[in-house]
Amino acid sequence: MAQTIPRKAKGVRRQARAQSTKRQVRKARAKSDSLLDAVIKVLPFTQAQLQQFFLVVIFASAVAIAWVIASVSGFTGVVQQQLATYAASAGFEVRRVEVNGVERMNKLAVYSRVLGERDRAMPLVDVHALRRQLLTLPWVEDARVSRQLPDAIVIDIVERQPHAVLRTDEGLVLIDPAGHELEPIAPAKAKGMLQLSGSGAQTQVGGLSHLLDAAPALRPQVVAAEWVGNRRWNVTFKTGQVLALPEGENEAAGALVSFARLDGLNRLLGGKVATFDMRTPERIYMRVPGRLAAAEAETRGS
C-alpha cells in the first residue's frame, strides 16, 4: 500500500530551529525576571508597594486627562456655576465689605471697586482681580483681598505716605517718597510741606531726601527745592534765602555740609545775604540785595 506524505509537514531542520527559538525566549524571559527581582530587592520598596504606586500614577493620569477633556468641553464651568448656586442658597454670598487701613484716601474709591461683587456667590468672587483693581488707585501701595465666610469680603489697604508737594503747570500735586502722584492739593493745605519744582524733579525725590540727610541740622529749614537743568538743586530755606548747589551727588552733599558748618559759625541764615552760590569748588559767592546799587551810589557821590 502506498504511504501518503503531507505536503505542509515541517522538516527536521525547521523543527530544530523552532525548538531553539523557544529555548532562547525562555532563557531571555528568565534573565529579565531575575534582573527585575534583583532591582526590586535593591529598592527600599516591596513589590506590593510598587504595584500600589503604579496604580496611583495611572489613576491620577486618568483623572488629569478627564479634567482636561471636561475643561475643553466647558463641563467644569457648568459644575462651578451649579456649585456657586448651591453656595449662595446656603448663605455663602457677598453681603458685607470690610475695609481696613484707610486713613487719608477716600473709602468710597475702594468701595466703588467692590460694588459689583454684592450678592455674588462666594466661589465666584475673584479676589486676585479685585486686588489688581485696587492697585490702580493712586493712594494704594498694596492691598490684600480675602473672603470671610459666610458673607464678607475683607480688604486690607496699605496707603502711600505723603512726602512733598510737586509744582506742575496744572497746580500743586501731593506725592509720596518715590515721586508717585497721589492727588491735587490746595495751596492752603500745602503750607508747611516741602515743595518741589523744575522739570524732572518728580524723578529725583529719593535723591533729594538722601542729599538732605547729609546735613540733618539744615533739613528742617528747607521749605522748597528746584531741580535746575536736570542736573542740580537750588534749595530754599524758611528765611527765603536760596542755596545753589553744584552738580553731582557727592559734590552737592559736600557743599551742603560745608554750608551747615559755616552757618553754625557765622549765622548765615537769617542775615542779609539773599543767595549763596556754592557751584564753584572751595568758594562761596553771596548776593546781598541792594548792595550793588549802594556801591554805585557811593561811587557817584565821591
Secondary structure, 3 states (H helix, E strand, C coil): CCCCCCCCCCCHHHHHHHHHHHHHHHHHHHHHHHHHHHHHHHCCCCHHHHHHHHHHHHHHHHHHHHHHHHHHHCHHHHHHHHHHHHHHHCCCECCEEEEECCCCCCHHHHHHHHHHHCCCEHHHCCHHHHHHHHCCCCCEEEEEEEEECCCEEEEEEEECCCCEEEEECCEEEEECCCCCEEEECCHHHHCCCCEEECCCHHHHHHHHHHHHHCCCCCHHHEEEEEEECCCEEEEEECCCCEEECCCCHHHHHHHHHHHHHHHHHHCCCCCCCCEEECCCCCCCEEECCCHHHHHHHHHHHC
